[in-house]
Amino acid sequence: MFSNAFNDKSVNARLMARMLWEIKAVHFRADDPYKLASGMRSPVYIDCRKLLSYPRIRSAIMDFAAATITAEAGFEAFDCIAGGETAGIPFAALLADRLSLPMIYVRKQPKGHGRTAQIEGDMKPGARVLVIEDLTTAGGSMFTFIDAVRKAGGVVDHGMALFFYGIFSQAEERFANGEVKLHHIATWRDVLAAAREQELFDKETFASVEAFLNDPLPWSGAHGGVSELPTA
């Protein structure tokens, strides 16, 4: 079980941000912006999948996740952990092991053969399910998985993203309207603070990143991406 030493959310956020920088999971490319799953263009990109390749960091992140979810949702709040295809699956397995809970995973859409299942594993009707992803921008992909679990008879009141962009009011509206409480460890603000402390960017790079974080949709639209996010 995780250590009580990891119950300080602000400390966990700063440590995760430093870990992401240390393993080179933070990328910057203003001249050729990254395209996100939402259709947005972004000068910055986080690769949380790299966390899996560093056992000590991976273990600490799971401690942070377990401490976050138990502190904010409760110790007996869930019957099952669900990972979203594909990046959420290994983190769901790790967190389920930390919390001694069953684990399932959810496909983006039903597979086209066999049982045509969208959910793999054993989920009891009425099970209280925590859906986890490695990161979320505005919650669109997470609700694909949440809706699938609900359709199959599960109850989803909570979602977990190890990393949350934390820059879109639309995200807060989506989770509120969907009646889901989102839990997370770190955001872009934490990553930028770590970069500033360690002097990892020059002033021009900081200015570009902050311009995006302060007004992401106009920045995206001006660089070939979507300028608004769907609310559904």
SEGUVEX-322529 format. One record per residue (C-alpha): residue number from 1; x, y, z; residue in three letters. Coordinates in steps of 0.02 Angstrom, whole numbers. Example, Ala and Ser with C-alpha at 12.3 -4.5 7.8 and 13.67 -1.06 7.14 Angstrom:
2
<pt num="1" u="615" v="-225" w="390" residu="ALA"/>
<pt num="2" u="684" v="-53" w="357" residu="SER"/>
//
This chain:
232
<pt num="1" u="0" v="0" w="0" residu="MET"/>
<pt num="2" u="55" v="177" w="-36" residu="PHE"/>
<pt num="3" u="143" v="283" w="93" residu="SER"/>
<pt num="4" u="55" v="422" w="189" residu="ASN"/>
<pt num="5" u="205" v="529" w="142" residu="ALA"/>
<pt num="6" u="122" v="558" w="-27" residu="PHE"/>
<pt num="7" u="-34" v="647" w="36" residu="ASN"/>
<pt num="8" u="24" v="825" w="-3" residu="ASP"/>
<pt num="9" u="-54" v="863" w="-172" residu="LYS"/>
<pt num="10" u="55" v="1014" w="-209" residu="SER"/>
<pt num="11" u="214" v="916" w="-172" residu="VAL"/>
<pt num="12" u="157" v="772" w="-281" residu="ASN"/>
<pt num="13" u="120" v="892" w="-424" residu="ALA"/>
<pt num="14" u="293" v="970" w="-415" residu="ARG"/>
<pt num="15" u="378" v="800" w="-405" residu="LEU"/>
<pt num="16" u="281" v="731" w="-554" residu="MET"/>
<pt num="17" u="326" v="886" w="-655" residu="ALA"/>
<pt num="18" u="510" v="861" w="-614" residu="ARG"/>
<pt num="19" u="498" v="677" w="-660" residu="MET"/>
<pt num="20" u="423" v="718" w="-830" residu="LEU"/>
<pt num="21" u="567" v="836" w="-865" residu="TRP"/>
<pt num="22" u="696" v="713" w="-802" residu="GLU"/>
<pt num="23" u="641" v="574" w="-920" residu="ILE"/>
<pt num="24" u="620" v="696" w="-1065" residu="LYS"/>
<pt num="25" u="433" v="669" w="-1078" residu="ALA"/>
<pt num="26" u="402" v="855" w="-1110" residu="VAL"/>
<pt num="27" u="419" v="912" w="-1290" residu="HIS"/>
<pt num="28" u="414" v="1085" w="-1368" residu="PHE"/>
<pt num="29" u="389" v="1121" w="-1553" residu="ARG"/>
<pt num="30" u="316" v="1292" w="-1592" residu="ALA"/>
<pt num="31" u="366" v="1295" w="-1775" residu="ASP"/>
<pt num="32" u="276" v="1130" w="-1812" residu="ASP"/>
<pt num="33" u="142" v="1113" w="-1676" residu="PRO"/>
<pt num="34" u="83" v="945" w="-1615" residu="TYR"/>
<pt num="35" u="-92" v="888" w="-1660" residu="LYS"/>
<pt num="36" u="-189" v="825" w="-1509" residu="LEU"/>
<pt num="37" u="-331" v="698" w="-1510" residu="ALA"/>
<pt num="38" u="-454" v="842" w="-1490" residu="SER"/>
<pt num="39" u="-396" v="919" w="-1655" residu="GLY"/>
<pt num="40" u="-303" v="1057" w="-1567" residu="MET"/>
<pt num="41" u="-131" v="1114" w="-1614" residu="ARG"/>
<pt num="42" u="-10" v="1137" w="-1470" residu="SER"/>
<pt num="43" u="172" v="1193" w="-1457" residu="PRO"/>
<pt num="44" u="194" v="1076" w="-1309" residu="VAL"/>
<pt num="45" u="166" v="890" w="-1287" residu="TYR"/>
<pt num="46" u="174" v="773" w="-1138" residu="ILE"/>
<pt num="47" u="217" v="589" w="-1166" residu="ASP"/>
<pt num="48" u="156" v="505" w="-1007" residu="CYS"/>
<pt num="49" u="183" v="333" w="-1083" residu="ARG"/>
<pt num="50" u="369" v="357" w="-1048" residu="LYS"/>
<pt num="51" u="331" v="345" w="-862" residu="LEU"/>
<pt num="52" u="307" v="157" w="-885" residu="LEU"/>
<pt num="53" u="489" v="134" w="-935" residu="SER"/>
<pt num="54" u="559" v="202" w="-771" residu="TYR"/>
<pt num="55" u="515" v="83" w="-627" residu="PRO"/>
<pt num="56" u="556" v="198" w="-482" residu="ARG"/>
<pt num="57" u="464" v="345" w="-559" residu="ILE"/>
<pt num="58" u="320" v="233" w="-612" residu="ARG"/>
<pt num="59" u="304" v="169" w="-434" residu="SER"/>
<pt num="60" u="305" v="344" w="-360" residu="ALA"/>
<pt num="61" u="172" v="404" w="-484" residu="ILE"/>
<pt num="62" u="60" v="259" w="-432" residu="MET"/>
<pt num="63" u="87" v="308" w="-250" residu="ASP"/>
<pt num="64" u="34" v="485" w="-295" residu="PHE"/>
<pt num="65" u="-119" v="421" w="-390" residu="ALA"/>
<pt num="66" u="-173" v="306" w="-249" residu="ALA"/>
<pt num="67" u="-151" v="444" w="-119" residu="ALA"/>
<pt num="68" u="-247" v="568" w="-228" residu="THR"/>
<pt num="69" u="-396" v="457" w="-261" residu="ILE"/>
<pt num="70" u="-414" v="392" w="-84" residu="THR"/>
<pt num="71" u="-396" v="566" w="-8" residu="ALA"/>
<pt num="72" u="-520" v="645" w="-129" residu="GLU"/>
<pt num="73" u="-644" v="503" w="-158" residu="ALA"/>
<pt num="74" u="-624" v="383" w="-12" residu="GLY"/>
<pt num="75" u="-543" v="218" w="30" residu="PHE"/>
<pt num="76" u="-695" v="110" w="-12" residu="GLU"/>
<pt num="77" u="-767" v="214" w="-154" residu="ALA"/>
<pt num="78" u="-736" v="92" w="-297" residu="PHE"/>
<pt num="79" u="-766" v="-88" w="-348" residu="ASP"/>
<pt num="80" u="-661" v="-85" w="-504" residu="CYS"/>
<pt num="81" u="-528" v="15" w="-600" residu="ILE"/>
<pt num="82" u="-553" v="39" w="-788" residu="ALA"/>
<pt num="83" u="-415" v="87" w="-909" residu="GLY"/>
<pt num="84" u="-453" v="174" w="-1072" residu="GLY"/>
<pt num="85" u="-376" v="106" w="-1232" residu="GLU"/>
<pt num="86" u="-229" v="112" w="-1248" residu="THR"/>
<pt num="87" u="-125" v="222" w="-1134" residu="ALA"/>
<pt num="88" u="-241" v="204" w="-985" residu="GLY"/>
<pt num="89" u="-231" v="14" w="-982" residu="ILE"/>
<pt num="90" u="-60" v="-11" w="-899" residu="PRO"/>
<pt num="91" u="-93" v="127" w="-774" residu="PHE"/>
<pt num="92" u="-261" v="49" w="-730" residu="ALA"/>
<pt num="93" u="-174" v="-116" w="-697" residu="ALA"/>
<pt num="94" u="-43" v="-33" w="-587" residu="LEU"/>
<pt num="95" u="-170" v="69" w="-488" residu="LEU"/>
<pt num="96" u="-287" v="-80" w="-468" residu="ALA"/>
<pt num="97" u="-142" v="-177" w="-395" residu="ASP"/>
<pt num="98" u="-101" v="-32" w="-276" residu="ARG"/>
<pt num="99" u="-282" v="-22" w="-217" residu="LEU"/>
<pt num="100" u="-313" v="-212" w="-218" residu="SER"/>
<pt num="101" u="-457" v="-193" w="-340" residu="LEU"/>
<pt num="102" u="-513" v="-286" w="-497" residu="PRO"/>
<pt num="103" u="-465" v="-208" w="-664" residu="MET"/>
<pt num="104" u="-551" v="-198" w="-833" residu="ILE"/>
<pt num="105" u="-511" v="-104" w="-992" residu="TYR"/>
<pt num="106" u="-621" v="-12" w="-1114" residu="VAL"/>
<pt num="107" u="-600" v="-4" w="-1302" residu="ARG"/>
<pt num="108" u="-631" v="155" w="-1400" residu="LYS"/>
<pt num="109" u="-764" v="59" w="-1494" residu="GLN"/>
<pt num="110" u="-828" v="-121" w="-1491" residu="PRO"/>
<pt num="111" u="-714" v="-244" w="-1579" residu="LYS"/>
<pt num="112" u="-788" v="-308" w="-1740" residu="GLY"/>
<pt num="113" u="-775" v="-495" w="-1706" residu="HIS"/>
<pt num="114" u="-805" v="-626" w="-1571" residu="GLY"/>
<pt num="115" u="-915" v="-555" w="-1434" residu="ARG"/>
<pt num="116" u="-900" v="-380" w="-1511" residu="THR"/>
<pt num="117" u="-856" v="-324" w="-1334" residu="ALA"/>
<pt num="118" u="-806" v="-147" w="-1291" residu="GLN"/>
<pt num="119" u="-764" v="-189" w="-1111" residu="ILE"/>
<pt num="120" u="-640" v="-327" w="-1072" residu="GLU"/>
<pt num="121" u="-638" v="-408" w="-902" residu="GLY"/>
<pt num="122" u="-771" v="-445" w="-772" residu="ASP"/>
<pt num="123" u="-877" v="-295" w="-720" residu="MET"/>
<pt num="124" u="-1025" v="-332" w="-609" residu="LYS"/>
<pt num="125" u="-1189" v="-238" w="-639" residu="PRO"/>
<pt num="126" u="-1194" v="-82" w="-531" residu="GLY"/>
<pt num="127" u="-1006" v="-86" w="-500" residu="ALA"/>
<pt num="128" u="-931" v="81" w="-448" residu="ARG"/>
<pt num="129" u="-795" v="109" w="-576" residu="VAL"/>
<pt num="130" u="-648" v="230" w="-579" residu="LEU"/>
<pt num="131" u="-598" v="268" w="-759" residu="VAL"/>
<pt num="132" u="-414" v="313" w="-780" residu="ILE"/>
<pt num="133" u="-314" v="386" w="-924" residu="GLU"/>
<pt num="134" u="-133" v="441" w="-934" residu="ASP"/>
<pt num="135" u="-187" v="620" w="-975" residu="LEU"/>
<pt num="136" u="-337" v="722" w="-1028" residu="THR"/>
<pt num="137" u="-351" v="889" w="-1115" residu="THR"/>
<pt num="138" u="-538" v="927" w="-1111" residu="ALA"/>
<pt num="139" u="-609" v="756" w="-1065" residu="GLY"/>
<pt num="140" u="-675" v="703" w="-1235" residu="GLY"/>
<pt num="141" u="-588" v="534" w="-1246" residu="SER"/>
<pt num="142" u="-618" v="497" w="-1062" residu="MET"/>
<pt num="143" u="-805" v="516" w="-1086" residu="PHE"/>
<pt num="144" u="-797" v="390" w="-1229" residu="THR"/>
<pt num="145" u="-743" v="263" w="-1098" residu="PHE"/>
<pt num="146" u="-858" v="329" w="-961" residu="ILE"/>
<pt num="147" u="-1009" v="318" w="-1075" residu="ASP"/>
<pt num="148" u="-964" v="140" w="-1124" residu="ALA"/>
<pt num="149" u="-949" v="86" w="-942" residu="VAL"/>
<pt num="150" u="-1114" v="168" w="-898" residu="ARG"/>
<pt num="151" u="-1200" v="87" w="-1047" residu="LYS"/>
<pt num="152" u="-1137" v="-83" w="-986" residu="ALA"/>
<pt num="153" u="-1214" v="-56" w="-814" residu="GLY"/>
<pt num="154" u="-1069" v="19" w="-718" residu="GLY"/>
<pt num="155" u="-1079" v="175" w="-610" residu="VAL"/>
<pt num="156" u="-949" v="309" w="-647" residu="VAL"/>
<pt num="157" u="-942" v="460" w="-531" residu="ASP"/>
<pt num="158" u="-753" v="485" w="-539" residu="HIS"/>
<pt num="159" u="-616" v="494" w="-670" residu="GLY"/>
<pt num="160" u="-427" v="499" w="-648" residu="MET"/>
<pt num="161" u="-298" v="577" w="-763" residu="ALA"/>
<pt num="162" u="-117" v="568" w="-708" residu="LEU"/>
<pt num="163" u="-90" v="730" w="-804" residu="PHE"/>
<pt num="164" u="-226" v="860" w="-835" residu="PHE"/>
<pt num="165" u="-197" v="1005" w="-954" residu="TYR"/>
<pt num="166" u="-295" v="1118" w="-836" residu="GLY"/>
<pt num="167" u="-314" v="1261" w="-960" residu="ILE"/>
<pt num="168" u="-489" v="1236" w="-1031" residu="PHE"/>
<pt num="169" u="-650" v="1296" w="-949" residu="SER"/>
<pt num="170" u="-737" v="1175" w="-1069" residu="GLN"/>
<pt num="171" u="-658" v="1030" w="-976" residu="ALA"/>
<pt num="172" u="-731" v="1085" w="-810" residu="GLU"/>
<pt num="173" u="-902" v="1108" w="-893" residu="GLU"/>
<pt num="174" u="-894" v="936" w="-975" residu="ARG"/>
<pt num="175" u="-855" v="845" w="-814" residu="PHE"/>
<pt num="176" u="-985" v="945" w="-718" residu="ALA"/>
<pt num="177" u="-1119" v="911" w="-848" residu="ASN"/>
<pt num="178" u="-1068" v="728" w="-855" residu="GLY"/>
<pt num="179" u="-1079" v="717" w="-664" residu="GLU"/>
<pt num="180" u="-901" v="654" w="-648" residu="VAL"/>
<pt num="181" u="-771" v="717" w="-526" residu="LYS"/>
<pt num="182" u="-600" v="726" w="-609" residu="LEU"/>
<pt num="183" u="-446" v="688" w="-505" residu="HIS"/>
<pt num="184" u="-269" v="721" w="-565" residu="HIS"/>
<pt num="185" u="-89" v="738" w="-505" residu="ILE"/>
<pt num="186" u="-7" v="874" w="-609" residu="ALA"/>
<pt num="187" u="-50" v="1006" w="-740" residu="THR"/>
<pt num="188" u="42" v="1111" w="-869" residu="TRP"/>
<pt num="189" u="62" v="1249" w="-741" residu="ARG"/>
<pt num="190" u="161" v="1129" w="-632" residu="ASP"/>
<pt num="191" u="270" v="1078" w="-779" residu="VAL"/>
<pt num="192" u="303" v="1258" w="-826" residu="LEU"/>
<pt num="193" u="346" v="1303" w="-646" residu="ALA"/>
<pt num="194" u="473" v="1161" w="-641" residu="ALA"/>
<pt num="195" u="549" v="1222" w="-804" residu="ALA"/>
<pt num="196" u="564" v="1398" w="-735" residu="ARG"/>
<pt num="197" u="645" v="1337" w="-574" residu="GLU"/>
<pt num="198" u="773" v="1236" w="-671" residu="GLN"/>
<pt num="199" u="795" v="1366" w="-809" residu="GLU"/>
<pt num="200" u="756" v="1239" w="-944" residu="LEU"/>
<pt num="201" u="686" v="1364" w="-1071" residu="PHE"/>
<pt num="202" u="748" v="1528" w="-1138" residu="ASP"/>
<pt num="203" u="636" v="1682" w="-1123" residu="LYS"/>
<pt num="204" u="569" v="1667" w="-1300" residu="GLU"/>
<pt num="205" u="516" v="1487" w="-1273" residu="THR"/>
<pt num="206" u="433" v="1531" w="-1108" residu="PHE"/>
<pt num="207" u="338" v="1670" w="-1196" residu="ALA"/>
<pt num="208" u="274" v="1551" w="-1330" residu="SER"/>
<pt num="209" u="221" v="1418" w="-1206" residu="VAL"/>
<pt num="210" u="134" v="1544" w="-1092" residu="GLU"/>
<pt num="211" u="45" v="1621" w="-1242" residu="ALA"/>
<pt num="212" u="-29" v="1450" w="-1280" residu="PHE"/>
<pt num="213" u="-72" v="1407" w="-1099" residu="LEU"/>
<pt num="214" u="-154" v="1577" w="-1070" residu="ASN"/>
<pt num="215" u="-261" v="1569" w="-1228" residu="ASP"/>
<pt num="216" u="-247" v="1393" w="-1303" residu="PRO"/>
<pt num="217" u="-393" v="1390" w="-1426" residu="LEU"/>
<pt num="218" u="-350" v="1551" w="-1519" residu="PRO"/>
<pt num="219" u="-168" v="1493" w="-1524" residu="TRP"/>
<pt num="220" u="-225" v="1326" w="-1597" residu="SER"/>
<pt num="221" u="-337" v="1409" w="-1726" residu="GLY"/>
<pt num="222" u="-198" v="1523" w="-1781" residu="ALA"/>
<pt num="223" u="-84" v="1373" w="-1808" residu="HIS"/>
<pt num="224" u="-200" v="1260" w="-1909" residu="GLY"/>
<pt num="225" u="-295" v="1174" w="-1769" residu="GLY"/>
<pt num="226" u="-472" v="1186" w="-1702" residu="VAL"/>
<pt num="227" u="-520" v="1350" w="-1620" residu="SER"/>
<pt num="228" u="-659" v="1279" w="-1514" residu="GLU"/>
<pt num="229" u="-693" v="1115" w="-1426" residu="LEU"/>
<pt num="230" u="-854" v="1014" w="-1438" residu="PRO"/>
<pt num="231" u="-962" v="1023" w="-1283" residu="THR"/>
<pt num="232" u="-1044" v="853" w="-1306" residu="ALA"/>
//
